[in-house]
Amino acid sequence: MKLSAYDKILEEFQKSNFQKSYDLAVNLNNTQLNDKILKVLTISSFNLQKYSESIEYGIKLFENYKIINDLQLLNILGTSYSIIKDYKNGNLFFQKYLSIDKKNLSVLYNYGLNYFRQKDYINSKEQFEKIISLKKEFKETKLIYGIINLELKEYEKAEQIFKSLIKNKKNLSESFYNLGILYQKINNFNLSIEFFERAIHKDNQNYQFFNSIGISYQRIFNYAKAELAYKNAINLNNKSDKAYSNLGLLKQKSGFYEEAIYYYNLALKLKPNNAGILFNKSLCFLESGNFKEGISLYKWRLGGIYKDNSSIKLENIKKKKVLITCDQGLGDTILFSRFLKLLLDFKTEITLIVSEKMTDLMKCIDSRIKIISSIDTVNKYDYSFSLGDLINIFSLQEGNIPKYENYFNIKEEYIEKWSRKINKQKFNIGIVWQGKKNTTTDEGRSIELKFFENISKIKNIQLVSLQKNDGIEQISEFQRENSILNFDSELDVNVKFLDTAGLMKNLDLIICSDTSIPHLAGSIGVKVWLLVQKYPYWYWSSDNKQSLWYDSIKIYKQNKLHSWSSVFKIIESDLEREIDKQ
C-alpha cells in the first residue's frame, strides 16, 4: 500500500532521516502544515543546522497551536536563537523551559552561557552556581565560572577555581591562560607571563595566548619579546585586529611611527570603524609631527562620541551661544582651556560644563566664561561640542598654538597662605614623580622618587612634594636620608587644585613627570622642568626643548628608552648652575 506524503514524512522523521523528512515537508503548502508537520520541520531544520528556519517553524507551532509546555520545542527555540546570537529571545525560551524543569543541566548551562556572552556576569554567575549545586562536573561549568569571577574582579575566588582545575588536570591550557589574564589585571606582569608561557606550552596554536603575553611583555618594557609575541599571534591568525593594533602601539611607543601606521592600517582593514585604533593612529600622527592627519582623526577619542562635531567651523560659532563639555582628564582640560580665551575674541558666549571638583579652578580662566557642573536644560544653545573639538575648529598646527604667560588667575589668598609655609631663603623645588598607577596612559611616564636623592643633597635646595594619591607611599622611605616637605594632608582638602596652584606660585622651580601638574604650573606661569620618556605624548614630542604650549616649561627627554639616569645627571648639572646664579 502506497504511503501518503504525510505518512512518508513521519516515517523518515522517525528513522532520524532529517534531510529527507525536511525535503518532503518543506514542499507542502500552508494548508497541509498541521502541528505534527510543523514539529517535524522545526526539529529537522534544527538538526540540519538551519536555525533561522527552525525558529520560523517553531514559532508558528508555538503560537498557532498554543504548545507552551513542550520542553523539546522550548529547548530548540532557545538554542536556535542563541546560535544566531539573539541571546535575549534565546533566554526567553530557556526561562519558559526552566519554569517547568528547573534542574535541566544542559538548559541551565546554555541559559547561563547566554548571559555570559552578553557580559551580564551577575545573572550568568547565578545560573552556573545552580549547576554546581546540582552537579559539580558538567561540561565547561567550572572554567566559565572561574572566568565569570575574574570578570567580576573576584580575583581570589577565580584564582582558586583555576588552580583547582590545574590540580585536577582539567582545561589546562585555558586555566593557565586565564590565570595569566588574572595576574595581568592585578598588574603582576611577571607572574602573568609565567602562566601564559604554560598555556602556550600546552597549546601553541592559540593566537590569543601570544597576543596576551605580548601585552604583559610590553608592560614590563621588554619590547623585543612583545613584538615577537604579537607577530606569532598574527602568524597564527592574520585576521586578528587586536594583534595588529597592539603591534602598532608597540611601534608607536618605540618611535617607529611609519611602521605603527602600517600596522594600524592593517588592523583597520579588519575593523574599519574601530574608534580605539583610529584614535591611536591619530596620536601616532600627532607624535610624529603630522598635525593635519592627526587632528583629522582626533575626533575618535573616547570611542568616537564626538566624531560628528568635526563639521563645526569657526565661522559658525562666532558671536553664537555655545555649550562646551570637558572630554578628557585634568591636564588635557587645562591645556585646551587656552582656546576658550581665543574663542572669546570672536565674541562667542561660552558656557563650560566641568566636574564639580574642577569648578573653582576653571572659574580662574575668565569671568566672561560661565562655569557649570551639571547639564543645563534651561538655556538653549546654538552649538554644543567638546573642549577637544577646539583644536580642529582652530585648525591647530605646530606654528599656531596660542600661548599665554598665564591664563589661570589664582586668587592671592591661596598664594599668601602657602608663602607662610615656605622658607624663601631656600631654593624650593616642587616635585611630582608618579601618575595614576598601573594604567596604560602612565606606561613609561612615572619615575621613582629615589631618583631625586642627589638633588635633595644639593646645597640650599629644599624639595617640596606636590604628589597626591599614588606615589606618596614612597615618601617615608625617602625621608629617612633625604629632606622633603610633604603637604599631602593639607593640599586641596576643601577646594580642589587651588592650594596646589597657590603653593606652586611660591616655588622657584617644579621638576616633574608627565601628569596634570606641568599643565597646571604652565597655565599659571610657574617655571617647570618636565621629565618625559624618549617618545612622549604628543604635547611634548617636538624636537624643541622648549614646550610648544607653555613658555615656562623646559623639556628633558630620555636619550634611551625607559632610562632616567642620564636625564637626572643633566638635571643635576643644570641645577648646580641654576643655584650658582642665585
ZIFEN-V738897 format. One record per backbone hydrogen bond with DSSP energy under -0.5 kcal/mol. NH is the residue of the N-H (numbers start at 0). CO is the residue of the C=O. E is the energy in kcal/mol with one decimal. If there is no record, write none. Layout:
# ZIFEN-V738897
NH;CO;E / NH;CO;E
This chain:
# ZIFEN-V738897
7;3;-2.7 / 8;4;-2.1 / 9;5;-1.8 / 10;6;-2.5 / 11;7;-2.4 / 12;8;-2.3 / 13;9;-2.7 / 14;10;-1.2 / 15;12;-2.0 / 16;11;-2.7 / 17;15;-1.6 / 20;16;-2.5 / 21;17;-2.3 / 22;18;-2.6 / 23;19;-2.3 / 24;20;-2.3 / 25;21;-2.8 / 26;22;-0.5 / 26;23;-0.6 / 27;24;-1.6 / 31;28;-1.8 / 32;29;-1.1 / 33;31;-1.7 / 37;33;-2.5 / 38;34;-1.8 / 39;35;-2.2 / 40;36;-2.7 / 41;37;-2.4 / 42;38;-2.8 / 43;39;-3.0 / 44;40;-2.3 / 45;41;-1.9 / 46;42;-2.4 / 47;43;-1.7 / 48;45;-1.5 / 49;44;-3.2 / 50;48;-1.1 / 53;49;-2.4 / 54;50;-2.1 / 55;51;-2.1 / 56;52;-2.8 / 57;53;-2.3 / 58;54;-2.7 / 59;55;-1.6 / 60;56;-2.4 / 61;57;-2.7 / 62;58;-3.0 / 63;59;-2.9 / 64;60;-1.5 / 66;60;-0.8 / 67;65;-1.6 / 70;68;-1.0 / 73;69;-2.5 / 74;70;-2.4 / 75;71;-2.4 / 76;72;-2.6 / 77;73;-2.4 / 78;74;-2.8 / 79;75;-2.9 / 80;76;-2.4 / 81;77;-1.8 / 82;78;-2.4 / 83;79;-1.7 / 84;81;-1.6 / 85;80;-2.9 / 86;84;-1.1 / 89;85;-2.1 / 90;86;-2.7 / 91;87;-1.4 / 92;88;-1.6 / 93;89;-1.9 / 94;90;-2.6 / 95;91;-1.5 / 96;92;-2.2 / 97;93;-2.9 / 98;94;-1.3 / 99;95;-0.5 / 99;96;-1.7 / 100;96;-2.6 / 103;100;-0.8 / 104;102;-0.8 / 107;103;-2.5 / 108;104;-2.5 / 109;105;-2.3 / 110;106;-2.7 / 111;107;-2.7 / 112;108;-2.4 / 113;109;-2.0 / 114;110;-1.6 / 115;111;-2.2 / 116;112;-2.6 / 117;113;-1.5 / 118;115;-1.5 / 119;114;-2.9 / 120;118;-1.3 / 123;119;-1.9 / 124;120;-2.4 / 125;121;-1.6 / 126;122;-1.6 / 127;123;-2.2 / 128;124;-2.1 / 129;125;-1.3 / 130;126;-1.8 / 131;127;-2.3 / 132;128;-2.0 / 133;129;-1.4 / 134;130;-3.6 / 137;135;-0.7 / 140;137;-2.3 / 143;139;-2.6 / 144;140;-2.7 / 145;141;-2.3 / 146;142;-2.1 / 147;143;-2.6 / 148;144;-2.1 / 149;145;-2.0 / 150;146;-2.6 / 151;147;-1.9 / 152;149;-1.4 / 153;148;-3.0 / 154;152;-1.6 / 157;153;-2.4 / 158;154;-2.7 / 159;155;-2.1 / 160;156;-2.1 / 161;157;-2.5 / 162;158;-2.4 / 163;159;-2.1 / 164;160;-2.2 / 165;161;-2.2 / 166;162;-2.5 / 167;163;-1.9 / 168;165;-1.6 / 169;164;-3.4 / 174;170;-2.7 / 175;171;-2.9 / 176;172;-2.3 / 177;173;-2.6 / 178;174;-2.0 / 179;175;-2.0 / 180;176;-2.2 / 181;177;-2.4 / 182;178;-2.6 / 183;179;-1.9 / 184;180;-2.3 / 185;181;-1.5 / 186;183;-1.4 / 187;182;-3.1 / 188;186;-1.0 / 191;187;-2.0 / 192;188;-2.2 / 193;189;-1.6 / 194;190;-1.7 / 195;191;-2.4 / 196;192;-2.6 / 197;193;-1.4 / 198;194;-2.0 / 199;195;-2.6 / 200;196;-2.2 / 201;197;-1.4 / 202;198;-2.2 / 205;202;-0.7 / 206;204;-0.8 / 208;205;-0.9 / 209;205;-1.0 / 210;206;-2.4 / 211;207;-2.4 / 212;208;-2.0 / 213;209;-1.9 / 214;210;-1.4 / 215;211;-1.7 / 216;212;-2.5 / 217;213;-2.3 / 218;214;-2.0 / 219;215;-1.1 / 219;216;-0.5 / 220;217;-1.7 / 221;216;-2.7 / 222;220;-1.4 / 225;221;-1.9 / 226;222;-2.5 / 227;223;-2.0 / 228;224;-2.3 / 229;225;-2.4 / 230;226;-2.3 / 231;227;-2.2 / 232;228;-2.2 / 233;229;-2.2 / 234;230;-2.3 / 235;231;-1.7 / 236;232;-1.9 / 239;236;-1.4 / 240;238;-1.1 / 243;239;-1.9 / 244;240;-2.6 / 245;241;-2.8 / 246;242;-2.2 / 247;243;-2.3 / 248;244;-2.4 / 249;245;-2.3 / 250;246;-2.3 / 251;247;-2.2 / 252;248;-2.5 / 253;249;-1.2 / 254;251;-1.5 / 255;250;-2.5 / 256;254;-1.3 / 259;255;-2.2 / 260;256;-2.4 / 261;257;-2.0 / 262;258;-2.3 / 263;259;-2.5 / 264;260;-2.4 / 265;261;-1.7 / 266;262;-2.2 / 267;263;-2.4 / 268;264;-1.4 / 269;265;-0.9 / 269;266;-0.6 / 270;266;-2.1 / 273;270;-1.7 / 274;272;-0.8 / 277;273;-2.3 / 278;274;-2.5 / 279;275;-2.1 / 280;276;-2.3 / 281;277;-1.9 / 282;278;-2.4 / 283;279;-2.2 / 284;280;-2.2 / 285;281;-2.4 / 286;282;-3.0 / 287;283;-1.5 / 288;285;-1.4 / 289;284;-2.7 / 290;288;-1.4 / 293;289;-2.1 / 294;290;-2.9 / 295;291;-1.5 / 296;292;-1.0 / 296;293;-0.6 / 297;293;-0.6 / 299;296;-2.1 / 300;297;-1.7 / 302;299;-0.6 / 303;300;-1.5 / 304;300;-0.6 / 304;301;-0.9 / 305;298;-0.7 / 305;300;-0.5 / 306;303;-1.6 / 308;305;-1.8 / 309;306;-1.1 / 310;307;-0.8 / 311;308;-1.8 / 313;392;-0.5 / 315;312;-1.0 / 316;312;-0.9 / 316;313;-0.8 / 317;313;-0.9 / 318;345;-1.7 / 319;316;-1.9 / 321;319;-0.6 / 321;348;-2.9 / 322;382;-2.4 / 323;321;-0.5 / 323;350;-3.1 / 324;384;-2.0 / 325;352;-0.9 / 326;324;-0.6 / 332;328;-2.5 / 333;329;-2.6 / 334;330;-2.5 / 335;331;-2.7 / 336;332;-1.1 / 337;334;-0.9 / 338;335;-1.6 / 339;336;-1.5 / 340;336;-1.0 / 341;337;-1.4 / 342;338;-2.4 / 343;339;-1.8 / 344;340;-0.8 / 344;341;-0.7 / 345;342;-1.6 / 346;343;-1.9 / 347;342;-1.2 / 348;319;-2.7 / 349;347;-0.7 / 350;321;-1.9 / 351;369;-3.3 / 352;323;-3.0 / 353;351;-0.6 / 353;371;-2.5 / 357;354;-1.9 / 358;354;-0.5 / 358;355;-1.1 / 361;357;-2.5 / 362;358;-1.6 / 363;360;-1.9 / 364;361;-1.4 / 368;365;-1.9 / 369;349;-2.3 / 369;367;-0.5 / 370;368;-0.5 / 371;351;-2.7 / 371;369;-0.5 / 376;374;-0.8 / 381;320;-2.4 / 382;320;-1.5 / 384;322;-2.0 / 386;324;-2.8 / 388;385;-1.1 / 389;386;-1.6 / 390;387;-0.9 / 391;388;-0.9 / 392;388;-2.3 / 393;389;-2.4 / 394;391;-1.5 / 395;390;-2.8 / 399;396;-1.6 / 400;397;-0.6 / 406;522;-2.0 / 407;522;-1.7 / 408;363;-2.8 / 409;407;-0.9 / 413;410;-1.2 / 414;410;-1.1 / 415;411;-2.9 / 416;412;-1.9 / 417;413;-1.4 / 418;414;-1.4 / 419;415;-1.0 / 420;417;-1.0 / 421;417;-0.5 / 421;418;-0.6 / 423;421;-1.0 / 425;422;-1.7 / 426;459;-3.1 / 427;425;-0.9 / 428;426;-0.5 / 428;461;-2.7 / 429;427;-0.5 / 429;508;-2.6 / 430;463;-2.5 / 431;510;-1.3 / 438;435;-0.7 / 442;438;-0.5 / 442;439;-0.8 / 444;441;-2.5 / 445;441;-1.0 / 446;432;-3.1 / 450;447;-1.8 / 451;448;-2.3 / 452;449;-1.7 / 455;451;-2.1 / 456;452;-0.8 / 456;453;-0.7 / 457;454;-1.5 / 460;457;-1.9 / 461;426;-2.3 / 462;482;-0.6 / 463;428;-2.9 / 464;484;-3.4 / 465;430;-2.5 / 471;468;-1.8 / 473;470;-1.7 / 474;471;-1.6 / 477;473;-1.8 / 478;474;-2.7 / 479;476;-0.9 / 480;477;-1.2 / 481;477;-1.3 / 484;462;-2.8 / 486;464;-0.7 / 486;484;-0.5 / 489;486;-1.9 / 490;486;-2.3 / 492;489;-0.9 / 498;494;-0.7 / 500;496;-2.3 / 501;497;-2.6 / 502;498;-2.8 / 503;499;-2.4 / 504;500;-1.7 / 505;502;-1.7 / 506;503;-2.0 / 507;427;-2.0 / 508;427;-1.5 / 509;526;-1.5 / 510;429;-2.8 / 511;509;-0.5 / 511;528;-1.7 / 512;431;-1.5 / 514;512;-1.4 / 519;515;-2.2 / 520;516;-2.9 / 521;517;-2.8 / 522;518;-2.1 / 523;519;-0.7 / 523;520;-0.9 / 524;521;-1.0 / 525;520;-2.5 / 527;551;-2.8 / 528;509;-3.3 / 529;527;-0.6 / 529;553;-3.0 / 530;511;-3.1 / 531;529;-0.6 / 531;555;-2.6 / 535;532;-0.6 / 535;533;-0.5 / 539;536;-2.3 / 540;537;-0.9 / 546;552;-2.4 / 552;549;-1.2 / 553;527;-2.8 / 553;551;-0.5 / 554;544;-3.8 / 555;529;-3.3 / 556;554;-0.5 / 557;531;-1.5 / 562;559;-1.9 / 563;561;-0.5 / 567;563;-2.2 / 568;564;-1.7 / 569;565;-1.7 / 570;566;-2.3 / 571;567;-2.9 / 572;568;-2.0 / 573;569;-2.7 / 574;570;-2.4 / 575;571;-2.0 / 576;572;-1.6 / 577;573;-2.0 / 578;574;-2.8 / 579;575;-1.9 / 580;576;-1.1 / 581;577;-0.5 / 581;578;-1.2
